[in-house]
Amino acid sequence: MAWILVAAALCTALHLGAIALAAMRFGIPIREIHYGWGPTLLRIGPLRIKPLVFAGSVVLKDGGAEGLEGDAKRDAFDSQPRTTRLLIGCAGPFALLTLALLVSPFDGLGQVGSGFVQYVEGALSPFGQAQRLLRLAAEAADGLDFVPLLGLVAAKTAAFN
C-alpha cells in the first residue's frame, strides 16, 4: 500500500513540474512552486517542499494580484493570450497522460476515461460506489508492481485534473 503513496507523490511532482516548465517556456516568471501542504520543510529558490506531498501549486506572475500596470504586466500570466494560459494549465494533466500511455500504451487511455466515470460515480455515492472503488484501488496497490501502479495513478490523476 505504501507504493501507491510514492506513486501519488511522483505524479504530483510531475504535474507541478510540467506546469512550471510550460510557464518558463512561455516566458512567464514563476513566483513559487509549493510541493505539498503544511509548513515549509525546505526552500530552494522558488521551490517550497512541504510534508503532505499529494498536492501543490505553481504561483506565476499575476499582474492583477500584484497590482502591475503597463510594461511590468507584459509577461504576467493574466496578460497572456487565452491559448497560452490554456496550454500552461493543460501541461500537468498532459504530462500525466503521457506517463500513463508510456507505461501502459494499450490501457492508459482507457484508464483515464474510466477515471472520469469513477470520480463522478464516487461523488454521487460516497458510501456505496466510492467505497467499492477505494477497495479496488487498495487491491491494485497491493497486486501491481510499481511501474504499472505508477501508470494507473498517473491515468487516474490525469482524469481528475
DRENLUMVEX-597423 format. One line per 8 residues: number of its first residue (from 1); their letters; for each residue x, y, z of N, C-alpha, C, CB. Coordinates in steps of 0.2 Angstrom, whole numbers, always signed. Each point is the difference from the previous one (the first is absolute). Glycine has a CB too. Layout:
N
NUM) A) X:Y:Z:X:Y:Z:X:Y:Z:X:Y:Z; ...
// end
This chain:
161
1) MAWILVAA) +4:-6:+0:-4:+6:+0:+4:+6:+0:-9:-6:+6; +15:+6:-3:+5:+6:+0:+2:+2:-7:+4:-4:+11; -4:-1:-16:+2:+2:-7:-5:+5:-3:+6:-11:-1; -12:+10:+3:-5:+5:-3:+1:+7:+2:-8:-10:+0; +11:+11:+6:+1:+6:+3:+6:+3:-4:-5:-3:+11; +10:-1:-12:+6:+2:-4:-2:+2:-7:+7:-7:+7; -11:+3:-10:-2:+1:-7:-4:+7:+0:-1:-12:-3; -4:+13:+8:-3:+6:+0:+4:+6:+1:-10:-6:+5
9) ALCTALHL) +15:+6:-1:+5:+5:+1:+4:+2:-6:+1:-3:+12; +1:-3:-16:+4:+1:-6:-5:+4:-5:+7:-10:+2; -13:+8:-3:-5:+3:-4:-1:+7:+1:-5:-11:-1; +5:+13:+8:-1:+7:+1:+6:+4:-2:-7:-4:+10; +13:+1:-9:+6:+4:-2:+0:+0:-7:+6:-4:+10; -8:-1:-14:+0:+1:-7:-5:+5:-3:+3:-12:+0; -9:+12:+3:-5:+5:-1:+2:+7:+1:-8:-9:+3; +11:+10:+3:+2:+7:+1:+6:+2:-4:-4:-1:+12
17) GAIALAAM) +9:-4:-13:+6:+2:-4:-2:+1:-7:+6:-7:+7; -11:+4:-10:-2:+1:-7:-3:+7:-1:-2:-12:-1; -2:+14:+6:-3:+7:+0:+5:+5:+1:-10:-4:+5; +15:+3:-1:+6:+5:+1:+4:+0:-7:+0:-2:+13; +1:-3:-16:+4:+0:-6:-3:+3:-6:+5:-10:+4; -12:+9:-4:-4:+3:-5:+0:+8:+1:-7:-10:-1; +6:+12:+7:+0:+7:+2:+7:+3:-2:-8:-1:+9; +13:-2:-7:+7:+3:-2:+1:+0:-8:+4:-5:+11
25) RFGIPIRE) -7:+0:-14:+1:+0:-8:-4:+6:-3:+1:-13:+1; -6:+15:+2:-4:+6:-2:+3:+6:+3:-10:-7:-2; +15:+7:+6:+3:+6:+2:-3:+3:+6:+4:+2:-11; -8:-6:+15:-4:+3:+5:+4:-2:+7:-11:-1:-6; +13:+6:+10:+3:-1:+6:-4:-4:+5:+6:+11:-2; -2:-15:+5:-3:-5:+5:+2:+4:+7:+1:-11:-7; -6:+12:+11:+1:+3:+6:+1:-5:+6:-8:+9:-3; +4:-15:+3:+2:-5:+4:-3:-7:-2:+0:+9:+9
33) IHYGWGPT) +3:-14:-7:-3:-7:-2:-1:-3:+7:+6:-1:-11; -12:+0:+13:-1:-4:+7:-2:-7:-2:-5:+11:+5; +10:-15:-2:-1:-7:-1:-2:-3:+7:+9:-1:-10; -16:+0:+10:-2:-3:+7:-4:+5:+3:+9:-7:+1; -12:+5:+5:-4:+5:+5:+4:+0:+6:-11:-3:-6; +9:+8:+10:+3:+0:+7:+5:+5:+0:-3:-11:+2; +7:+11:+4:+6:+5:+0:+5:-2:-4:-3:+2:+12; +7:+3:-14:+6:-1:-5:+5:-4:+4:-3:+11:-7
41) LLRIGPLR) +6:-16:+4:+5:-4:+3:+7:+2:-3:-8:-9:+2; +8:+11:-9:+6:+2:-3:-2:+5:-6:+5:-12:+3; -1:+17:-3:-1:+5:-6:+6:+0:-4:-8:+7:+8; +8:-8:-14:+5:+1:-5:-2:+4:-5:+5:-11:+2; -3:+18:-2:-2:+5:-5:-8:+0:+0:+10:-2:-7; -13:+2:+2:-8:+0:+0:-3:-6:+2:+1:+8:-9; +3:-14:+10:-3:-6:+2:-1:-1:+8:+5:-5:-10; -11:+4:+12:-2:-1:+7:-2:-8:+1:-3:+13:+2
49) IKPLVFAG) +6:-17:+1:-2:-7:+2:-3:+0:+6:+10:-4:-7; -16:+1:+7:-4:-1:+6:-1:-7:+2:-6:+11:-2; +4:-13:+8:-1:-7:+2:-5:-4:-4:+4:+4:+11; -10:-1:-12:-5:-4:-3:+0:+1:-8:-7:+1:+10; +11:-6:-13:+2:+1:-7:-5:-2:-5:+12:-1:+4; -18:+1:-3:-5:-2:-5:-4:+5:-3:-1:-10:+7; +3:+16:-6:-3:+6:-4:+6:+5:+0:-12:-2:+4; +10:+8:-7:+5:+5:-1:-3:+6:-5:+9:-8:+3
57) SVVLKDGG) -5:+12:-4:-2:+6:-4:+6:+3:-3:-10:+2:+6; +9:+1:-12:+5:+4:-3:-3:+7:-1:+5:-10:-7; -1:+15:+11:-2:+7:+0:+4:+4:-5:-3:-1:+12; -1:+3:-17:+3:+4:-6:-1:+8:+1:-2:-10:-8; +6:+13:+5:-1:+8:+0:-7:+1:-2:+13:+2:-3; -16:+2:+7:-7:+2:-2:-1:+8:+1:-4:-11:+4; +3:+14:-10:+0:+7:+0:-6:+3:+5:+5:+0:-12; -11:-3:+11:-5:+2:+5:+1:-1:+7:-8:-3:-9
65) AEGLEGDA) +10:-2:+11:+2:-2:+7:+5:+5:+3:-4:-12:-2; +9:+13:-3:+6:+4:+3:-1:+7:-2:+7:-10:-2; -12:+12:-1:-1:+7:-1:+4:+3:-5:-4:+1:+11; +6:-4:-16:+5:+2:-5:-4:+3:-6:+8:-9:+3; -5:+14:-6:-3:+4:-6:+6:+1:-5:-8:+6:+8; +5:-5:-14:+5:+1:-6:+5:-5:-2:-1:+11:+4; +7:-10:-5:+5:-5:-2:+1:-5:+6:+5:+9:-8; -6:-7:+14:+2:-5:+5:-5:-6:+0:+4:+10:+7
73) KRDAFDSQ) -10:-9:-10:-5:-5:+0:+1:-4:-7:-8:+7:+7; +12:-5:-11:+1:-4:-7:+1:-7:+1:+4:+11:-5; +0:-13:+9:+2:-8:+1:-4:-3:+5:+11:+3:-4; -16:+0:+7:-5:-3:+5:-4:-5:-3:+0:+11:+7; -2:-16:-3:-4:-6:-2:-7:+3:-3:+6:-8:+8; -9:+13:-4:-7:+2:-2:+1:+5:-6:-3:-1:+12; +8:+3:-14:+1:+4:-6:+1:-4:-7:+4:+9:+7; -3:-16:-6:+1:-4:-6:-6:-2:-3:+9:-5:+6
81) PRTTRLLI) -9:+3:-13:-5:-2:-4:-4:-6:+4:+5:+5:-11; -11:-6:+9:-4:-5:+3:+4:-7:-2:-11:+7:+0; +13:-8:-6:+3:-6:-2:+6:-2:+4:-4:+2:-11; +8:+3:+13:+6:-1:+4:-2:-2:+7:+6:+9:-7; -11:-5:+10:-2:-2:+7:-3:-7:+0:-2:+12:+2; -1:-14:-7:-3:-7:-1:+6:-5:+0:-11:+5:-6; +15:-4:+1:+6:-4:+0:+4:-1:+6:+1:+3:-12; +0:+2:+16:+3:-1:+6:-4:-4:+5:+6:+11:-2
89) GCAGPFAL) -12:-9:+2:-5:-4:+5:+0:-7:-2:-6:+10:+2; +6:-12:-8:+0:-7:-3:+6:-4:+1:-9:+4:-8; +15:+0:+9:+6:-4:+0:+1:-5:+5:+5:+10:-4; -8:-9:+10:+0:-5:+5:-4:-6:-1:+2:+9:+8; -8:-9:-10:-4:-6:-2:+3:-3:-6:-10:+5:+5; +13:-1:-10:+3:-3:-6:+6:-5:+2:-5:+10:-7; +9:-7:+12:+6:-4:+2:-2:-6:+3:+6:+10:+2; -12:-10:+2:-2:-6:+3:-3:-5:-5:-2:+7:+11
97) LTLALLVS) -2:-5:-16:-2:-4:-5:+5:-3:-4:-10:+7:-1; +16:-3:+0:+5:-3:-4:+4:-5:+4:+1:+11:-5; -1:-10:+12:+3:-6:+4:-4:-6:+0:+5:+9:+7; -12:-8:-7:-4:-6:+0:+0:-4:-6:-7:+7:+7; +8:-3:-13:+0:-3:-6:+7:-4:-2:-8:+9:-4; +13:-6:+7:+7:-3:+0:+0:-6:+4:+5:+11:-2; -8:-11:+8:+1:-6:+4:-5:-6:-3:+3:+8:+10; -9:-5:-12:-5:-5:-2:-3:+2:-7:-3:-3:+12
105) PFDGLGQV) +6:+2:-17:-2:+3:-7:-7:-2:-2:+12:+1:-3; -14:-7:+5:-6:-3:-3:-6:+2:+5:+6:-9:-6; -4:+10:+13:-6:+1:+5:+0:+7:+3:+1:-12:+2; +4:+16:-3:+1:+6:+3:-6:+5:-1:+12:-2:-1; -14:+2:-6:-5:+5:-2:-7:-2:+3:+6:+3:-10; -7:-10:+10:-6:-3:+3:+0:+1:+8:+0:-8:-9; +6:+8:+12:+0:+2:+7:-2:+7:+2:+9:-9:+1; -7:+13:-6:-2:+8:+1:-7:+0:-1:+11:+4:-4
113) GSGFVQYV) -14:-7:-1:-7:+1:-1:-4:-3:+5:+2:-1:-12; +0:-5:+15:-4:-3:+5:+1:+4:+7:+1:-11:-6; +4:+15:+6:+2:+4:+6:-6:+6:+1:+12:-3:-1; -13:+6:-5:-6:+5:+0:-6:-3:+3:+5:+6:-10; -7:-12:+7:-6:-3:+3:+0:-2:+7:-2:-4:-12; +8:+1:+14:+1:-2:+7:-1:+6:+5:+7:-9:-4; -4:+15:+2:+0:+6:+4:-8:+2:+1:+12:+4:-4; -15:-4:-1:-7:+2:+0:-4:-5:+4:+1:+6:-11
121) EGALSPFG) -1:-12:+10:-3:-5:+3:+1:+0:+8:+1:-7:-10; +6:+8:+11:+2:+0:+7:-3:+6:+4:+10:-6:-3; -10:+12:-1:-3:+6:+3:-8:-1:+1:+9:+7:-5; -12:-10:+1:-7:-1:+0:-2:-5:+6:-1:+3:-12; +5:-8:+13:-1:-5:+5:+6:-1:+5:-8:-6:-9; +9:+11:+13:+6:-1:+4:+0:-6:+5:+1:+13:-1; -6:-15:+3:+0:-6:+5:-2:-7:-4:-4:+8:+9; +3:-8:-15:-1:-6:-4:+6:-1:-5:-13:+1:+2
129) QAQRLLRL) +12:+2:-8:+4:+0:-5:+7:+2:+1:-9:+1:-7; +10:+5:+11:+7:+2:+2:+3:-5:+4:-4:+12:-1; +1:-15:+6:+3:-5:+4:+3:-6:-4:-7:+4:+10; +3:-6:-15:+2:-6:-4:+6:+2:-4:-12:-4:-1; +12:+10:-2:+5:+3:-4:+7:+0:+4:-8:+6:-7; +7:-4:+13:+6:+1:+5:+3:-7:+1:-5:+11:+5; +0:-16:-4:+3:-7:+1:+3:-2:-6:-9:-3:+8; +7:+4:-14:+3:-2:-6:+7:+3:-1:-11:-1:-5
137) AAEAADGL) +11:+8:+7:+7:+3:+0:+5:-3:+5:-6:+11:-3; +3:-13:+9:+5:-3:+5:+2:-7:-3:-6:+6:+10; +2:-10:-13:+2:-6:-3:+5:+1:-5:-11:-5:+2; +10:+10:-7:+5:+2:-5:+6:+1:+3:-9:+4:-7; +9:+0:+12:+7:+2:+4:+3:-6:+2:-5:+11:+3; +2:-16:+0:+3:-5:+3:+2:-5:-6:-7:+1:+10; +3:-1:-16:+1:-6:-5:+5:+2:-5:-11:-4:+3; +12:+11:-4:+4:+2:-6:+7:+1:+2:-10:+5:-5
145) DFVPLLGL) +15:-6:+0:+7:+2:+1:+0:+8:-1:+4:-11:-5; +1:+14:+7:+0:+7:+1:-1:+4:-7:+8:-1:+10; -5:-1:-15:-1:+4:-6:-7:+0:-3:+12:-3:-3; -15:-3:+3:-7:+0:-2:-5:+4:+5:+2:-11:-6; +0:+11:+12:-4:+4:+5:+1:+7:-1:+1:-9:+8; +5:+11:-10:+2:+7:-1:-4:+2:-7:+11:-1:+5; -12:-3:-10:-4:+2:-6:-7:+0:+2:+8:-6:-7; -11:+2:+11:-7:+0:+2:-1:+7:+4:+0:-13:+1
153) VAAKTAAF) +4:+14:+4:-1:+7:+4:+1:+6:-5:+5:-6:+11; +0:+6:-15:+0:+5:-5:-6:+1:-4:+12:-2:-1; -15:-4:-2:-6:+1:-4:-6:+2:+4:+4:-9:-6; -5:+7:+13:-5:+2:+4:+0:+8:+2:-1:-12:+4; +8:+14:-3:+1:+7:+2:-1:+4:-6:+8:-4:+9; -6:+2:-15:-2:+4:-6:-7:+1:-1:+10:-5:-5; -14:-1:+6:-7:+1:+0:-3:+5:+5:-1:-12:-4; +4:+12:+10:-3:+5:+5:+2:+7:-2:+2:-9:+9
161) N) +3:+10:-12:+2:+7:-2:-3:+2:-6:+11:-2:+5
// end
